[in-house]
Structure formats: structure tokens, C-alpha cells
Amino acid sequence: MNNQHRDIVIIGAGVTGLTLAHHLHKKNKSFLVLEKADRPGGVINTQKKADFIYESGPNSGVIGQPEVVALFDELGESITLEKGNDLVKIRYILKNGEWHAIPSNPILAVTTPLFTLKDKFKVLGEPFRSPGNNPDESLADMVKRRLGKSFLDYAIDPFILGVYAGDPSMLIPRYALPKLYNLEQNYGSFIKGAMKKHKEPKTDLEKRTDRAVFSFDGGLSSLTDALFQSAGTQNFLFGAQDTVVSPSENGTYTISFSTAEGKQVISANKVVTTTGSIGLQSLLPFIEEHQMADLTNLKYARVVEIALGFDKWQGCPIEGFGGLIPHKEKRDLLGVLFMSSLFKNRAPEGGALFSVFMGGIRNESLCDLDDKELLSVLEREFKDIMKLPDFNPQLIDIKRYSHAIPQYAINTGDRLDAIEKVQNQFPGLIIAGNLRDGIGMADRIKQATLIAKEL
Ligand SMILES: Cc1cc2nc3c(=O)[nH]c(=O)nc-3n(C[C@H](O)[C@H](O)[C@H](O)COP(=O)(O)OP(=O)(O)OC[C@H]3O[C@@H](n4cnc5c(N)ncnc54)[C@H](O)[C@@H]3O)c2cc1C
């Protein structure tokens, strides 16, 4: 490998790096993906144990970007897409220890105990309320202004726990939920905007961008495995440690790293980092201190994810996507996904598979518990909310994430400015990953597709 030259070096083989590699391979580009782990996929990692197929990272994606539809088309028969069944529409919120379905029609919206009568009336006036004019308003303030406090506490707060493991008073909508922010800015109201957008003419790809919840036969790793194959496995190098990029005088970059075979050095015209803000300082030591400070001033939520499998399920009915637990309920779980209800073959017949989340921005100290302490909290909470007489799971797999989900807070603008300045100062360097452009798998696929077009 010593002294080799490639046009492009990609750092990281998560779904961002893999999607970029897939597109570059299609364009016959010369590139190398350097990955410090020993496998592709990043946080996407499907596991199989006994009769359970479970995820230890993301559980499902949303077909929320046309680039996702196009990518799945290109991968063709190498993936078997599985859209969540109809139960996906049923989502529960915990209030006073009981699950309540999020209302799916106007009658249920009137009768649900989740929101106050005052706020139910307030929603009727939402289309007539004038749009906000503070671009740095927090999500919590925006929702209180347009919908009312009970909608913040029992709709948006649990939704944000489910997506960001975050806090709505910390997140800024124009960065964290740009589609929602734009509905208000462009159409004056969430409700009016959603209705008008629904009627707008759409391209074929847009029509197929139906926000369906997706996984694959065999789990999400089927996607990353298929991308790894389609990108050309010879274009990947795993186990690359202590990678350091430095600009050379001739406008190229030198990339040094270590593998089991010793220290290696390669050069490239362009370098794309997909690691988010994690480890950027040691990866790109040539960037000035104040710029690096802006690039890495990004708080990630800490999360514990526990896969729980039961050969025989004896708790409450689990027809639905899962349940989220508002912060106001003061519980030690963020939410529970009913994975075996959504996707086929995840648990034995009559059994059940769950993904349970703990921690998050407002309950991080739970991530410091050791396994025994964590399981004792889990048992207490899970038995209670899932109405389970005995806690005797056949599968327990605990995964801790110290940097799970980046929080797009008030400093996001400074970070985006710093990225632009650094990229202008060092042509050929692209700083990508989840420090910008969205946190979900669909956002990552879109970002990588757009970068591939640039290259
Ligand atoms: C617990 C959890 C649950 C989630 N749930 C969902 C969900 O349900 N739906 C959804 O859409 N999204 C979800 N997400 C978000 C989604 O998983 C991520 O947005 C996406 O998978 C990130 O992909 P990535 O390639 O950008 O980053 P990663 O997957 O983090 O990949 C980055 C890669 O870079 C490598 N790397 C890092 N530093 C270096 C270095 N110096 N040198 C070489 N390699 C390096 C890492 O080893 C890793 O393989 C979840 C995330 C987590 C953590």
C-alpha cells in the first residue's frame, strides 16, 4: 500500500462512506475507503442470536429523500426491501403509566387524553397564526407558540426523544427539523403547508418518497453489505488506526495510518471525512485551533440501546411501531420499539423482540450504570410499562453509545460557517458525516449522493 496514490480517500465506512463509495465506483473513480473498525457499516449492525434478528444501532429508516429511492433501485436484487407493515402507523405515548395511541383521525384527536382541551382548540387556530420571525427560536418555543404546551409535552417532546434522544428546548428547528421549519416559513402554518405540499406536482422519484419505514430481509446490515459489494471490496481498507491527513505543497493530501502490517502512507487529490465531528482534531491536525473548535463544538447524546427478546410474549398487546415516553413522565426509559410486530422473522412465533432506549440528553447519567445496575432499572421499568408479570427474556444485548446522535443546537450556524471556510481554504477537502445535513440514514444517503455528484 505504501506510496500509492488515489484520486479520493474517504474516511469511514458507515452508510455515508459506503453510499459515496458506491456512487464513485459507478463513475469509475479511483478511491480508497479507510475504516478503523474491522467491518463496514459503522453504527448499522444487525445481529443474529438464537431465533432473534436484532439491530444494535439504528432499527429502521424512513424513505424520506428521493436519493434513498434511487439508491435502492440501483442496488436492485442485492437487497430485499421490507417496508414496515400497517402497524407502523400506530404509535404510543406513555401518560400516567398507560400507553395512548397518537390520534390518527379527527374524532380520536378530540377524545385523546394526551392533550388539554385548551390546546385542542388552539390547534384549530394554527393555520391562522402568523409565522415566527426568530430564526434562532428553539423547537420548544416554536411548538408552544403554534400548538400549545401539552402538544410540546406529549407529542413533540417524545418524538424528539425518539429521533434525537434530545431536548426540544436545545434544538433549533431550522437545523434540526428543516422540513417543519420551512412549512411555517414558506406557507405560514404547519397544517396549511402540509396540505399545500401534498397537492404540489411531484416527480416519479418524489412520488415514491413516501416516508415509509424501511428495513430489509435480514436487517439493516443487508443494505451496508450490499453497498460494500457494489462499491468494490478491493477499494476498502479496514483496521486503519491513527489516521492523519496533511496537505502537501503540490495541492494533494498525504494520509498516514497504521495497520497490522505497520505504518502506511498514501496520497490523494481529495479527502472526504464522514466521521462527523468525532476525532476530527487528530484526523485533520492542520486546521487552525479556532476553526477546529467551531467544527467540533457539537454535543452528541449518549444512549444505551438494549435488544430484548422473549420466546413467548406475555405482556401488553404490542400491535404498533412502539411507544415513546415523554420526559414529563419522569421514567428511566426513552422508548420501546416493537420490532417483531413491524418486520418479519425477528423473533420466534409467539415471541417478541424489542429495542429499548435509555439515557439521552436529559438522562445521561444512566449511561454510567454498569450492566447489573442497568438491567435492574430496565426490569423495573419494562415490567411496569409493558404489563409483564415476569421478566425472563431469552435475549438481552446491551450496547452503549457515547456519541449516538448529534444535537443541532444554537451553535450549528457557526459550525456550518467553519466547514465552508475550511473547505474553501483547503480545496479537495470535504468535511461530511452527521455534523451537518441531518442525522437519519436517509439524510446520510442524500448527503453522500450529493457529494458524489460534486466529485
Ligand atoms: C443508537 C442509534 C440509533 C439510531 N437510530 C436510527 C434510526 O432508527 N433511524 C435512522 O434513520 N437513523 C438512526 N440513527 C442514526 C443513523 O444510524 C446514522 O445517521 C447513520 O447510520 C450514520 O452513518 P455515518 O456513516 O454517517 O456514520 P457512522 O455509522 O458513525 O460511520 C462512521 C464510520 O467512520 C469510522 N471512523 C471514525 N473515525 C475514523 C477514523 N479516524 N479513521 C477511520 N475510520 C473512522 C467509524 O468506525 C465508522 O465506521 C441511529 C444512530 C444511533 C447511534
The ligand as an SDF file (V2000), in Angstrom:
LIG
                    3D

 53 58  0  0  0  0  0  0  0  0999 V2000
  -28.2240    4.0660   18.6480 C   0  0  0  0  0  0  0  0  0  0  0  0
  -28.5940    4.7310   17.3620 C   0  0  0  0  0  0  0  0  0  0  0  0
  -29.8820    4.5790   16.8600 C   0  0  0  0  0  0  0  0  0  0  0  0
  -30.2260    5.2010   15.6550 C   0  0  0  0  0  0  0  0  0  0  0  0
  -31.4690    5.0040   15.1510 N   0  0  0  0  0  0  0  0  0  0  0  0
  -31.7730    5.4570   13.9110 C   0  0  0  0  0  0  0  0  0  0  0  0
  -32.9860    5.0860   13.2750 C   0  0  0  0  0  0  0  0  0  0  0  0
  -33.7900    4.3200   13.8370 O   0  0  0  0  0  0  0  0  0  0  0  0
  -33.2290    5.5760   12.0310 N   0  0  0  0  0  0  0  0  0  0  0  0
  -32.3400    6.3830   11.3640 C   0  0  0  0  0  0  0  0  0  0  0  0
  -32.6100    6.7990   10.2340 O   0  0  0  0  0  0  0  0  0  0  0  0
  -31.1600    6.7330   11.9450 N   0  0  0  0  0  0  0  0  0  0  0  0
  -30.8640    6.2780   13.1870 C   0  0  0  0  0  0  0  0  0  0  0  0
  -29.6600    6.5850   13.7480 N   0  0  0  0  0  0  0  0  0  0  0  0
  -28.7520    7.4420   13.0050 C   0  0  0  0  0  0  0  0  0  0  0  0
  -28.0680    6.6700   11.8540 C   0  0  0  0  0  0  0  0  0  0  0  0
  -27.7310    5.4070   12.3210 O   0  0  0  0  0  0  0  0  0  0  0  0
  -26.8270    7.4110   11.4330 C   0  0  0  0  0  0  0  0  0  0  0  0
  -27.1890    8.6730   10.9160 O   0  0  0  0  0  0  0  0  0  0  0  0
  -26.0280    6.7270   10.3370 C   0  0  0  0  0  0  0  0  0  0  0  0
  -26.0240    5.3310   10.4280 O   0  0  0  0  0  0  0  0  0  0  0  0
  -24.6350    7.2940   10.4510 C   0  0  0  0  0  0  0  0  0  0  0  0
  -23.8630    6.8500    9.3800 O   0  0  0  0  0  0  0  0  0  0  0  0
  -22.4430    7.5130    9.0970 P   0  0  0  0  0  0  0  0  0  0  0  0
  -21.8040    6.7540    8.0470 O   0  0  0  0  0  0  0  0  0  0  0  0
  -22.6140    8.9790    8.8820 O   0  0  0  0  0  0  0  0  0  0  0  0
  -21.6510    7.3980   10.4860 O   0  0  0  0  0  0  0  0  0  0  0  0
  -21.1690    6.0740   11.2450 P   0  0  0  0  0  0  0  0  0  0  0  0
  -22.0970    4.9640   11.0860 O   0  0  0  0  0  0  0  0  0  0  0  0
  -20.8200    6.5280   12.6270 O   0  0  0  0  0  0  0  0  0  0  0  0
  -19.8430    5.7020   10.4650 O   0  0  0  0  0  0  0  0  0  0  0  0
  -18.6390    6.3920   10.6170 C   0  0  0  0  0  0  0  0  0  0  0  0
  -17.5290    5.3920   10.3840 C   0  0  0  0  0  0  0  0  0  0  0  0
  -16.2790    6.0850   10.4620 O   0  0  0  0  0  0  0  0  0  0  0  0
  -15.3600    5.2680   11.1570 C   0  0  0  0  0  0  0  0  0  0  0  0
  -14.3220    6.1450   11.6930 N   0  0  0  0  0  0  0  0  0  0  0  0
  -14.4480    7.0780   12.6570 C   0  0  0  0  0  0  0  0  0  0  0  0
  -13.2770    7.7110   12.8560 N   0  0  0  0  0  0  0  0  0  0  0  0
  -12.3910    7.1630   11.9870 C   0  0  0  0  0  0  0  0  0  0  0  0
  -11.0150    7.4030   11.7020 C   0  0  0  0  0  0  0  0  0  0  0  0
  -10.3200    8.3210   12.3470 N   0  0  0  0  0  0  0  0  0  0  0  0
  -10.4300    6.6480   10.7490 N   0  0  0  0  0  0  0  0  0  0  0  0
  -11.1210    5.6830   10.0720 C   0  0  0  0  0  0  0  0  0  0  0  0
  -12.4250    5.4230   10.3020 N   0  0  0  0  0  0  0  0  0  0  0  0
  -13.0520    6.1590   11.2440 C   0  0  0  0  0  0  0  0  0  0  0  0
  -16.2020    4.5860   12.2140 C   0  0  0  0  0  0  0  0  0  0  0  0
  -15.5650    3.4200   12.7110 O   0  0  0  0  0  0  0  0  0  0  0  0
  -17.4740    4.3000   11.4440 C   0  0  0  0  0  0  0  0  0  0  0  0
  -17.4410    3.0350   10.8190 O   0  0  0  0  0  0  0  0  0  0  0  0
  -29.2780    5.9950   14.9620 C   0  0  0  0  0  0  0  0  0  0  0  0
  -27.9850    6.1470   15.4640 C   0  0  0  0  0  0  0  0  0  0  0  0
  -27.6390    5.5040   16.6470 C   0  0  0  0  0  0  0  0  0  0  0  0
  -26.2420    5.6540   17.1730 C   0  0  0  0  0  0  0  0  0  0  0  0
  1  2  1  0
  2  3  1  0
  2 52  2  0
  3  4  2  0
  4  5  1  0
  4 50  1  0
  5  6  2  0
  6  7  1  0
  6 13  1  0
  7  8  2  0
  7  9  1  0
  9 10  1  0
 10 11  2  0
 10 12  1  0
 12 13  2  0
 13 14  1  0
 14 15  1  0
 14 50  1  0
 15 16  1  0
 16 17  1  0
 16 18  1  0
 18 19  1  0
 18 20  1  0
 20 21  1  0
 20 22  1  0
 22 23  1  0
 23 24  1  0
 24 25  2  0
 24 26  1  0
 24 27  1  0
 27 28  1  0
 28 29  2  0
 28 30  1  0
 28 31  1  0
 31 32  1  0
 32 33  1  0
 33 34  1  0
 33 48  1  0
 34 35  1  0
 35 36  1  0
 35 46  1  0
 36 37  1  0
 36 45  1  0
 37 38  2  0
 38 39  1  0
 39 40  1  0
 39 45  2  0
 40 41  1  0
 40 42  2  0
 42 43  1  0
 43 44  2  0
 44 45  1  0
 46 47  1  0
 46 48  1  0
 48 49  1  0
 50 51  2  0
 51 52  1  0
 52 53  1  0
M  END
$$$$
